[in-house]
């Protein structure tokens, strides 16, 4: 995680936004890999429910 964060910060300092975004995604993937799978599932379901409410037409 420290390597990904360091690479992201270095890319930000250079103004290389695409690389910085890629490194921050890598950081989050590493972080998520250490989370409880049930927590990830619960979070994913909540995000899906929210997304559905945003795309459903209002009556």
PDB file of N, CA, C, O and CB in Angstrom:
ATOM      1  N   UNK A   1       0.817  -1.189   0.000  1.00  0.00           N
ATOM      2  CA  UNK A   1       0.000   0.000   0.000  1.00  0.00           C
ATOM      3  C   UNK A   1       0.861   1.253   0.000  1.00  0.00           C
ATOM      4  O   UNK A   1       0.557   2.227  -0.688  1.00  0.00           O
ATOM      5  CB  UNK A   1      -0.930  -0.002   1.194  1.00  0.00           C
ATOM      6  N   UNK A   2       1.918   1.222   0.762  1.00  0.00           N
ATOM      7  CA  UNK A   2       2.782   2.399   0.843  1.00  0.00           C
ATOM      8  C   UNK A   2       3.404   2.713  -0.510  1.00  0.00           C
ATOM      9  O   UNK A   2       3.550   3.881  -0.868  1.00  0.00           O
ATOM     10  CB  UNK A   2       3.879   2.187   1.889  1.00  0.00           C
ATOM     11  N   UNK A   3       3.772   1.680  -1.266  1.00  0.00           N
ATOM     12  CA  UNK A   3       4.372   1.882  -2.586  1.00  0.00           C
ATOM     13  C   UNK A   3       3.375   2.533  -3.546  1.00  0.00           C
ATOM     14  O   UNK A   3       3.728   3.455  -4.282  1.00  0.00           O
ATOM     15  CB  UNK A   3       4.864   0.543  -3.161  1.00  0.00           C
ATOM     16  N   UNK A   4       2.133   2.051  -3.535  1.00  0.00           N
ATOM     17  CA  UNK A   4       1.103   2.627  -4.408  1.00  0.00           C
ATOM     18  C   UNK A   4       0.809   4.070  -4.018  1.00  0.00           C
ATOM     19  O   UNK A   4       0.667   4.927  -4.889  1.00  0.00           O
ATOM     20  CB  UNK A   4      -0.187   1.790  -4.348  1.00  0.00           C
ATOM     21  N   UNK A   5       0.715   4.346  -2.734  1.00  0.00           N
ATOM     22  CA  UNK A   5       0.454   5.714  -2.273  1.00  0.00           C
ATOM     23  C   UNK A   5       1.607   6.637  -2.656  1.00  0.00           C
ATOM     24  O   UNK A   5       1.391   7.768  -3.089  1.00  0.00           O
ATOM     25  CB  UNK A   5       0.236   5.742  -0.745  1.00  0.00           C
ATOM     26  N   UNK A   6       2.818   6.150  -2.493  1.00  0.00           N
ATOM     27  CA  UNK A   6       3.986   6.949  -2.848  1.00  0.00           C
ATOM     28  C   UNK A   6       4.014   7.248  -4.343  1.00  0.00           C
ATOM     29  O   UNK A   6       4.314   8.369  -4.754  1.00  0.00           O
ATOM     30  CB  UNK A   6       5.268   6.230  -2.432  1.00  0.00           C
ATOM     31  N   UNK A   7       3.700   6.238  -5.152  1.00  0.00           N
ATOM     32  CA  UNK A   7       3.685   6.430  -6.611  1.00  0.00           C
ATOM     33  C   UNK A   7       2.589   7.420  -7.008  1.00  0.00           C
ATOM     34  O   UNK A   7       2.786   8.237  -7.907  1.00  0.00           O
ATOM     35  CB  UNK A   7       3.472   5.076  -7.340  1.00  0.00           C
ATOM     36  N   UNK A   8       1.445   7.349  -6.348  1.00  0.00           N
ATOM     37  CA  UNK A   8       0.344   8.266  -6.647  1.00  0.00           C
ATOM     38  C   UNK A   8       0.725   9.695  -6.282  1.00  0.00           C
ATOM     39  O   UNK A   8       0.469  10.624  -7.048  1.00  0.00           O
ATOM     40  CB  UNK A   8      -0.930   7.847  -5.894  1.00  0.00           C
ATOM     41  N   UNK A   9       1.322   9.867  -5.138  1.00  0.00           N
ATOM     42  CA  UNK A   9       1.725  11.209  -4.710  1.00  0.00           C
ATOM     43  C   UNK A   9       2.793  11.784  -5.639  1.00  0.00           C
ATOM     44  O   UNK A   9       2.771  12.973  -5.957  1.00  0.00           O
ATOM     45  CB  UNK A   9       2.246  11.175  -3.264  1.00  0.00           C
ATOM     46  N   UNK A  10       3.728  10.934  -6.072  1.00  0.00           N
ATOM     47  CA  UNK A  10       4.769  11.394  -6.989  1.00  0.00           C
ATOM     48  C   UNK A  10       4.161  11.817  -8.325  1.00  0.00           C
ATOM     49  O   UNK A  10       4.554  12.833  -8.897  1.00  0.00           O
ATOM     50  CB  UNK A  10       5.822  10.291  -7.206  1.00  0.00           C
ATOM     51  N   UNK A  11       3.208  11.039  -8.816  1.00  0.00           N
ATOM     52  CA  UNK A  11       2.547  11.386 -10.076  1.00  0.00           C
ATOM     53  C   UNK A  11       1.759  12.685  -9.941  1.00  0.00           C
ATOM     54  O   UNK A  11       1.746  13.505 -10.859  1.00  0.00           O
ATOM     55  CB  UNK A  11       1.616  10.250 -10.525  1.00  0.00           C
ATOM     56  N   UNK A  12       1.106  12.872  -8.801  1.00  0.00           N
ATOM     57  CA  UNK A  12       0.382  14.124  -8.557  1.00  0.00           C
ATOM     58  C   UNK A  12       1.347  15.302  -8.556  1.00  0.00           C
ATOM     59  O   UNK A  12       1.048  16.355  -9.119  1.00  0.00           O
ATOM     60  CB  UNK A  12      -0.386  14.059  -7.218  1.00  0.00           C
ATOM     61  N   UNK A  13       2.494  15.126  -7.930  1.00  0.00           N
ATOM     62  CA  UNK A  13       3.483  16.201  -7.853  1.00  0.00           C
ATOM     63  C   UNK A  13       4.006  16.563  -9.242  1.00  0.00           C
ATOM     64  O   UNK A  13       4.339  17.721  -9.496  1.00  0.00           O
ATOM     65  CB  UNK A  13       4.648  15.792  -6.940  1.00  0.00           C
ATOM     66  N   UNK A  14       4.081  15.575 -10.146  1.00  0.00           N
ATOM     67  CA  UNK A  14       4.519  15.822 -11.521  1.00  0.00           C
ATOM     68  C   UNK A  14       3.398  16.376 -12.390  1.00  0.00           C
ATOM     69  O   UNK A  14       3.633  16.810 -13.517  1.00  0.00           O
ATOM     70  CB  UNK A  14       5.054  14.543 -12.133  1.00  0.00           C
ATOM     71  N   UNK A  15       2.174  16.357 -11.855  1.00  0.00           N
ATOM     72  CA  UNK A  15       1.033  16.800 -12.636  1.00  0.00           C
ATOM     73  C   UNK A  15       0.532  15.750 -13.612  1.00  0.00           C
ATOM     74  O   UNK A  15      -0.193  16.066 -14.556  1.00  0.00           O
ATOM     75  CB  UNK A  15       1.387  18.040 -13.379  1.00  0.00           C
ATOM     76  N   UNK A  16       0.916  14.506 -13.386  1.00  0.00           N
ATOM     77  CA  UNK A  16       0.515  13.393 -14.256  1.00  0.00           C
ATOM     78  C   UNK A  16      -0.763  12.762 -13.704  1.00  0.00           C
ATOM     79  O   UNK A  16      -0.726  11.726 -13.040  1.00  0.00           O
ATOM     80  CB  UNK A  16       1.656  12.326 -14.366  1.00  0.00           C
ATOM     81  N   UNK A  17      -1.886  13.404 -13.993  1.00  0.00           N
ATOM     82  CA  UNK A  17      -3.169  12.973 -13.429  1.00  0.00           C
ATOM     83  C   UNK A  17      -3.576  11.548 -13.809  1.00  0.00           C
ATOM     84  O   UNK A  17      -4.058  10.816 -12.944  1.00  0.00           O
ATOM     85  CB  UNK A  17      -4.242  13.917 -13.868  1.00  0.00           C
ATOM     86  N   UNK A  18      -3.403  11.121 -15.069  1.00  0.00           N
ATOM     87  CA  UNK A  18      -3.800   9.741 -15.404  1.00  0.00           C
ATOM     88  C   UNK A  18      -3.042   8.688 -14.587  1.00  0.00           C
ATOM     89  O   UNK A  18      -3.634   7.713 -14.123  1.00  0.00           O
ATOM     90  CB  UNK A  18      -3.572   9.485 -16.891  1.00  0.00           C
ATOM     91  N   UNK A  19      -1.752   8.886 -14.416  1.00  0.00           N
ATOM     92  CA  UNK A  19      -0.961   7.932 -13.631  1.00  0.00           C
ATOM     93  C   UNK A  19      -1.351   8.017 -12.159  1.00  0.00           C
ATOM     94  O   UNK A  19      -1.441   6.993 -11.482  1.00  0.00           O
ATOM     95  CB  UNK A  19       0.556   8.200 -13.804  1.00  0.00           C
ATOM     96  N   UNK A  20      -1.579   9.213 -11.664  1.00  0.00           N
ATOM     97  CA  UNK A  20      -1.985   9.377 -10.265  1.00  0.00           C
ATOM     98  C   UNK A  20      -3.304   8.650 -10.015  1.00  0.00           C
ATOM     99  O   UNK A  20      -3.451   7.962  -9.005  1.00  0.00           O
ATOM    100  CB  UNK A  20      -2.119  10.880  -9.905  1.00  0.00           C
ATOM    101  N   UNK A  21      -4.260   8.797 -10.926  1.00  0.00           N
ATOM    102  CA  UNK A  21      -5.550   8.117 -10.765  1.00  0.00           C
ATOM    103  C   UNK A  21      -5.369   6.604 -10.773  1.00  0.00           C
ATOM    104  O   UNK A  21      -5.989   5.895  -9.980  1.00  0.00           O
ATOM    105  CB  UNK A  21      -6.526   8.538 -11.881  1.00  0.00           C
ATOM    106  N   UNK A  22      -4.519   6.113 -11.668  1.00  0.00           N
ATOM    107  CA  UNK A  22      -4.253   4.667 -11.736  1.00  0.00           C
ATOM    108  C   UNK A  22      -3.629   4.169 -10.432  1.00  0.00           C
ATOM    109  O   UNK A  22      -4.018   3.119  -9.920  1.00  0.00           O
ATOM    110  CB  UNK A  22      -3.321   4.342 -12.927  1.00  0.00           C
ATOM    111  N   UNK A  23      -2.680   4.904  -9.903  1.00  0.00           N
ATOM    112  CA  UNK A  23      -2.022   4.486  -8.660  1.00  0.00           C
ATOM    113  C   UNK A  23      -2.975   4.547  -7.474  1.00  0.00           C
ATOM    114  O   UNK A  23      -2.920   3.687  -6.595  1.00  0.00           O
ATOM    115  CB  UNK A  23      -0.800   5.361  -8.386  1.00  0.00           C
ATOM    116  N   UNK A  24      -3.855   5.559  -7.436  1.00  0.00           N
ATOM    117  CA  UNK A  24      -4.831   5.610  -6.339  1.00  0.00           C
ATOM    118  C   UNK A  24      -5.822   4.455  -6.449  1.00  0.00           C
ATOM    119  O   UNK A  24      -6.248   3.917  -5.426  1.00  0.00           O
ATOM    120  CB  UNK A  24      -5.585   6.960  -6.343  1.00  0.00           C
ATOM    121  N   UNK A  25      -6.201   4.057  -7.677  1.00  0.00           N
ATOM    122  CA  UNK A  25      -7.063   2.879  -7.845  1.00  0.00           C
ATOM    123  C   UNK A  25      -6.354   1.634  -7.326  1.00  0.00           C
ATOM    124  O   UNK A  25      -6.955   0.807  -6.641  1.00  0.00           O
ATOM    125  CB  UNK A  25      -7.459   2.691  -9.333  1.00  0.00           C
ATOM    126  N   UNK A  26      -5.072   1.508  -7.659  1.00  0.00           N
ATOM    127  CA  UNK A  26      -4.292   0.370  -7.167  1.00  0.00           C
ATOM    128  C   UNK A  26      -4.269   0.367  -5.634  1.00  0.00           C
ATOM    129  O   UNK A  26      -4.425  -0.682  -5.008  1.00  0.00           O
ATOM    130  CB  UNK A  26      -2.846   0.417  -7.729  1.00  0.00           C
ATOM    131  N   UNK A  27      -4.075   1.534  -5.043  1.00  0.00           N
ATOM    132  CA  UNK A  27      -4.059   1.654  -3.590  1.00  0.00           C
ATOM    133  C   UNK A  27      -5.386   1.171  -2.992  1.00  0.00           C
ATOM    134  O   UNK A  27      -5.402   0.411  -2.023  1.00  0.00           O
ATOM    135  CB  UNK A  27      -3.784   3.112  -3.176  1.00  0.00           C
ATOM    136  N   UNK A  28      -6.510   1.631  -3.594  1.00  0.00           N
ATOM    137  CA  UNK A  28      -7.827   1.230  -3.076  1.00  0.00           C
ATOM    138  C   UNK A  28      -8.078  -0.264  -3.251  1.00  0.00           C
ATOM    139  O   UNK A  28      -8.702  -0.893  -2.396  1.00  0.00           O
ATOM    140  CB  UNK A  28      -8.931   2.022  -3.774  1.00  0.00           C
ATOM    141  N   UNK A  29      -7.597  -0.835  -4.353  1.00  0.00           N
ATOM    142  CA  UNK A  29      -7.757  -2.280  -4.546  1.00  0.00           C
ATOM    143  C   UNK A  29      -6.996  -3.065  -3.486  1.00  0.00           C
ATOM    144  O   UNK A  29      -7.500  -4.049  -2.944  1.00  0.00           O
ATOM    145  CB  UNK A  29      -7.279  -2.691  -5.943  1.00  0.00           C
ATOM    146  N   UNK A  30      -5.789  -2.622  -3.200  1.00  0.00           N
ATOM    147  CA  UNK A  30      -4.999  -3.286  -2.159  1.00  0.00           C
ATOM    148  C   UNK A  30      -5.699  -3.149  -0.809  1.00  0.00           C
ATOM    149  O   UNK A  30      -5.786  -4.109  -0.043  1.00  0.00           O
ATOM    150  CB  UNK A  30      -3.567  -2.691  -2.090  1.00  0.00           C
ATOM    151  N   UNK A  31      -6.195  -1.950  -0.530  1.00  0.00           N
ATOM    152  CA  UNK A  31      -6.897  -1.684   0.726  1.00  0.00           C
ATOM    153  C   UNK A  31      -8.146  -2.560   0.838  1.00  0.00           C
ATOM    154  O   UNK A  31      -8.402  -3.159   1.883  1.00  0.00           O
ATOM    155  CB  UNK A  31      -7.280  -0.192   0.827  1.00  0.00           C
ATOM    156  N   UNK A  32      -8.923  -2.628  -0.254  1.00  0.00           N
ATOM    157  CA  UNK A  32     -10.151  -3.430  -0.238  1.00  0.00           C
ATOM    158  C   UNK A  32      -9.870  -4.916  -0.084  1.00  0.00           C
ATOM    159  O   UNK A  32     -10.676  -5.638   0.502  1.00  0.00           O
ATOM    160  CB  UNK A  32     -10.943  -3.195  -1.506  1.00  0.00           C
ATOM    161  N   UNK A  33      -8.747  -5.379  -0.597  1.00  0.00           N
ATOM    162  CA  UNK A  33      -8.412  -6.802  -0.503  1.00  0.00           C
ATOM    163  C   UNK A  33      -8.255  -7.249   0.948  1.00  0.00           C
ATOM    164  O   UNK A  33      -8.414  -8.430   1.254  1.00  0.00           O
ATOM    165  CB  UNK A  33      -7.127  -7.095  -1.277  1.00  0.00           C
ATOM    166  N   UNK A  34      -7.947  -6.320   1.832  1.00  0.00           N
ATOM    167  CA  UNK A  34      -7.768  -6.675   3.238  1.00  0.00           C
ATOM    168  C   UNK A  34      -9.055  -6.542   4.047  1.00  0.00           C
ATOM    169  O   UNK A  34      -9.077  -6.860   5.236  1.00  0.00           O
ATOM    170  CB  UNK A  34      -6.695  -5.809   3.851  1.00  0.00           C
ATOM    171  N   UNK A  35     -10.134  -6.072   3.403  1.00  0.00           N
ATOM    172  CA  UNK A  35     -11.406  -5.889   4.112  1.00  0.00           C
ATOM    173  C   UNK A  35     -12.178  -7.196   4.204  1.00  0.00           C
ATOM    174  O   UNK A  35     -11.943  -8.131   3.438  1.00  0.00           O
ATOM    175  CB  UNK A  35     -12.261  -4.829   3.414  1.00  0.00           C
ATOM    176  N   UNK A  36     -13.091  -7.244   5.144  1.00  0.00           N
ATOM    177  CA  UNK A  36     -13.969  -8.392   5.329  1.00  0.00           C
ATOM    178  C   UNK A  36     -14.875  -8.523   4.099  1.00  0.00           C
ATOM    179  O   UNK A  36     -15.527  -7.554   3.710  1.00  0.00           O
ATOM    180  CB  UNK A  36     -14.816  -8.245   6.638  1.00  0.00           C
ATOM    181  N   UNK A  37     -14.923  -9.704   3.487  1.00  0.00           N
ATOM    182  CA  UNK A  37     -15.759  -9.890   2.299  1.00  0.00           C
ATOM    183  C   UNK A  37     -17.229  -9.547   2.541  1.00  0.00           C
ATOM    184  O   UNK A  37     -17.892  -9.036   1.638  1.00  0.00           O
ATOM    185  CB  UNK A  37     -15.651 -11.317   1.821  1.00  0.00           C
ATOM    186  N   UNK A  38     -17.739  -9.812   3.715  1.00  0.00           N
ATOM    187  CA  UNK A  38     -19.138  -9.482   4.015  1.00  0.00           C
ATOM    188  C   UNK A  38     -19.359  -7.971   4.006  1.00  0.00           C
ATOM    189  O   UNK A  38     -20.401  -7.496   3.554  1.00  0.00           O
ATOM    190  CB  UNK A  38     -19.547 -10.066   5.379  1.00  0.00           C
ATOM    191  N   UNK A  39     -18.385  -7.222   4.502  1.00  0.00           N
ATOM    192  CA  UNK A  39     -18.495  -5.757   4.468  1.00  0.00           C
ATOM    193  C   UNK A  39     -18.499  -5.250   3.030  1.00  0.00           C
ATOM    194  O   UNK A  39     -19.265  -4.351   2.681  1.00  0.00           O
ATOM    195  CB  UNK A  39     -17.339  -5.107   5.255  1.00  0.00           C
ATOM    196  N   UNK A  40     -17.636  -5.835   2.197  1.00  0.00           N
ATOM    197  CA  UNK A  40     -17.601  -5.439   0.794  1.00  0.00           C
ATOM    198  C   UNK A  40     -18.918  -5.756   0.096  1.00  0.00           C
ATOM    199  O   UNK A  40     -19.415  -4.957  -0.697  1.00  0.00           O
ATOM    200  CB  UNK A  40     -16.449  -6.133   0.078  1.00  0.00           C
ATOM    201  N   UNK A  41     -19.474  -6.914   0.390  1.00  0.00           N
ATOM    202  CA  UNK A  41     -20.749  -7.304  -0.212  1.00  0.00           C
ATOM    203  C   UNK A  41     -21.857  -6.350   0.220  1.00  0.00           C
ATOM    204  O   UNK A  41     -22.651  -5.899  -0.606  1.00  0.00           O
ATOM    205  CB  UNK A  41     -21.111  -8.752   0.172  1.00  0.00           C
ATOM    206  N   UNK A  42     -21.910  -6.046   1.502  1.00  0.00           N
ATOM    207  CA  UNK A  42     -22.921  -5.122   2.028  1.00  0.00           C
ATOM    208  C   UNK A  42     -22.783  -3.748   1.375  1.00  0.00           C
ATOM    209  O   UNK A  42     -23.779  -3.130   1.000  1.00  0.00           O
ATOM    210  CB  UNK A  42     -22.799  -4.998   3.563  1.00  0.00           C
ATOM    211  N   UNK A  43     -21.562  -3.282   1.245  1.00  0.00           N
ATOM    212  CA  UNK A  43     -21.328  -1.986   0.612  1.00  0.00           C
ATOM    213  C   UNK A  43     -21.743  -2.022  -0.866  1.00  0.00           C
ATOM    214  O   UNK A  43     -22.342  -1.071  -1.367  1.00  0.00           O
ATOM    215  CB  UNK A  43     -19.840  -1.585   0.742  1.00  0.00           C
ATOM    216  N   UNK A  44     -21.427  -3.110  -1.551  1.00  0.00           N
ATOM    217  CA  UNK A  44     -21.800  -3.239  -2.955  1.00  0.00           C
ATOM    218  C   UNK A  44     -23.308  -3.247  -3.151  1.00  0.00           C
ATOM    219  O   UNK A  44     -23.819  -2.622  -4.081  1.00  0.00           O
ATOM    220  CB  UNK A  44     -21.203  -4.499  -3.535  1.00  0.00           C
ATOM    221  N   UNK A  45     -24.016  -3.945  -2.289  1.00  0.00           N
ATOM    222  CA  UNK A  45     -25.479  -3.978  -2.371  1.00  0.00           C
ATOM    223  C   UNK A  45     -26.053  -2.585  -2.127  1.00  0.00           C
ATOM    224  O   UNK A  45     -26.946  -2.144  -2.850  1.00  0.00           O
ATOM    225  CB  UNK A  45     -26.061  -4.986  -1.350  1.00  0.00           C
ATOM    226  N   UNK A  46     -25.547  -1.899  -1.122  1.00  0.00           N
ATOM    227  CA  UNK A  46     -26.026  -0.547  -0.830  1.00  0.00           C
ATOM    228  C   UNK A  46     -25.782   0.390  -2.010  1.00  0.00           C
ATOM    229  O   UNK A  46     -26.638   1.213  -2.333  1.00  0.00           O
ATOM    230  CB  UNK A  46     -25.340   0.002   0.428  1.00  0.00           C
ATOM    231  N   UNK A  47     -24.623   0.272  -2.654  1.00  0.00           N
ATOM    232  CA  UNK A  47     -24.339   1.106  -3.822  1.00  0.00           C
ATOM    233  C   UNK A  47     -25.276   0.778  -4.980  1.00  0.00           C
ATOM    234  O   UNK A  47     -25.718   1.675  -5.698  1.00  0.00           O
ATOM    235  CB  UNK A  47     -22.885   0.927  -4.261  1.00  0.00           C
ATOM    236  N   UNK A  48     -25.579  -0.502  -5.160  1.00  0.00           N
ATOM    237  CA  UNK A  48     -26.494  -0.911  -6.223  1.00  0.00           C
ATOM    238  C   UNK A  48     -27.899  -0.365  -5.984  1.00  0.00           C
ATOM    239  O   UNK A  48     -28.548   0.114  -6.914  1.00  0.00           O
ATOM    240  CB  UNK A  48     -26.537  -2.436  -6.330  1.00  0.00           C
ATOM    241  N   UNK A  49     -28.364  -0.435  -4.752  1.00  0.00           N
ATOM    242  CA  UNK A  49     -29.687   0.092  -4.413  1.00  0.00           C
ATOM    243  C   UNK A  49     -29.729   1.595  -4.670  1.00  0.00           C
ATOM    244  O   UNK A  49     -30.702   2.109  -5.221  1.00  0.00           O
ATOM    245  CB  UNK A  49     -30.040  -0.216  -2.935  1.00  0.00           C
ATOM    246  N   UNK A  50     -28.691   2.284  -4.277  1.00  0.00           N
ATOM    247  CA  UNK A  50     -28.623   3.729  -4.505  1.00  0.00           C
ATOM    248  C   UNK A  50     -28.628   4.040  -5.997  1.00  0.00           C
ATOM    249  O   UNK A  50     -29.327   4.951  -6.442  1.00  0.00           O
ATOM    250  CB  UNK A  50     -27.367   4.321  -3.846  1.00  0.00           C
ATOM    251  N   UNK A  51     -27.855   3.290  -6.765  1.00  0.00           N
ATOM    252  CA  UNK A  51     -27.807   3.507  -8.214  1.00  0.00           C
ATOM    253  C   UNK A  51     -29.178   3.294  -8.838  1.00  0.00           C
ATOM    254  O   UNK A  51     -29.591   4.057  -9.712  1.00  0.00           O
ATOM    255  CB  UNK A  51     -26.780   2.569  -8.866  1.00  0.00           C
ATOM    256  N   UNK A  52     -29.877   2.271  -8.399  1.00  0.00           N
ATOM    257  CA  UNK A  52     -31.209   2.011  -8.942  1.00  0.00           C
ATOM    258  C   UNK A  52     -32.176   3.142  -8.640  1.00  0.00           C
ATOM    259  O   UNK A  52     -32.992   3.501  -9.489  1.00  0.00           O
ATOM    260  CB  UNK A  52     -31.756   0.711  -8.389  1.00  0.00           C
ATOM    261  N   UNK A  53     -32.097   3.701  -7.459  1.00  0.00           N
ATOM    262  CA  UNK A  53     -32.985   4.809  -7.118  1.00  0.00           C
ATOM    263  C   UNK A  53     -32.663   6.057  -7.939  1.00  0.00           C
ATOM    264  O   UNK A  53     -33.544   6.879  -8.194  1.00  0.00           O
ATOM    265  CB  UNK A  53     -32.884   5.125  -5.626  1.00  0.00           C
ATOM    266  N   UNK A  54     -31.414   6.197  -8.347  1.00  0.00           N
ATOM    267  CA  UNK A  54     -31.043   7.357  -9.146  1.00  0.00           C
ATOM    268  C   UNK A  54     -31.513   7.246 -10.595  1.00  0.00           C
ATOM    269  O   UNK A  54     -31.768   8.262 -11.242  1.00  0.00           O
ATOM    270  CB  UNK A  54     -29.546   7.545  -9.109  1.00  0.00           C
ATOM    271  N   UNK A  55     -31.630   6.024 -11.108  1.00  0.00           N
ATOM    272  CA  UNK A  55     -32.016   5.861 -12.511  1.00  0.00           C
ATOM    273  C   UNK A  55     -33.498   5.598 -12.702  1.00  0.00           C
ATOM    274  O   UNK A  55     -33.992   5.694 -13.825  1.00  0.00           O
ATOM    275  CB  UNK A  55     -31.237   4.742 -13.124  1.00  0.00           C
ATOM    276  N   UNK A  56     -34.224   5.268 -11.642  1.00  0.00           N
ATOM    277  CA  UNK A  56     -35.647   5.018 -11.763  1.00  0.00           C
ATOM    278  C   UNK A  56     -36.389   6.335 -11.952  1.00  0.00           C
ATOM    279  O   UNK A  56     -36.122   7.317 -11.259  1.00  0.00           O
ATOM    280  CB  UNK A  56     -36.175   4.267 -10.529  1.00  0.00           C
ATOM    281  N   UNK A  57     -37.317   6.344 -12.893  1.00  0.00           N
ATOM    282  CA  UNK A  57     -38.084   7.574 -13.096  1.00  0.00           C
ATOM    283  C   UNK A  57     -38.991   7.862 -11.898  1.00  0.00           C
ATOM    284  O   UNK A  57     -39.495   6.943 -11.253  1.00  0.00           O
ATOM    285  CB  UNK A  57     -38.923   7.474 -14.381  1.00  0.00           C
ATOM    286  N   UNK A  58     -39.185   9.127 -11.616  1.00  0.00           N
ATOM    287  CA  UNK A  58     -40.074   9.536 -10.515  1.00  0.00           C
ATOM    288  C   UNK A  58     -41.517   9.402 -10.995  1.00  0.00           C
ATOM    289  O   UNK A  58     -41.805   9.665 -12.162  1.00  0.00           O
ATOM    290  CB  UNK A  58     -39.772  11.014 -10.044  1.00  0.00           C
ATOM    291  N   UNK A  59     -42.445   8.987 -10.089  1.00  0.00           N
ATOM    292  CA  UNK A  59     -43.857   8.856 -10.484  1.00  0.00           C
ATOM    293  C   UNK A  59     -44.514  10.185 -10.748  1.00  0.00           C
ATOM    294  O   UNK A  59     -45.696  10.232 -11.088  1.00  0.00           O
ATOM    295  CB  UNK A  59     -44.631   8.128  -9.422  1.00  0.00           C
TER     296      UNK A  59
END
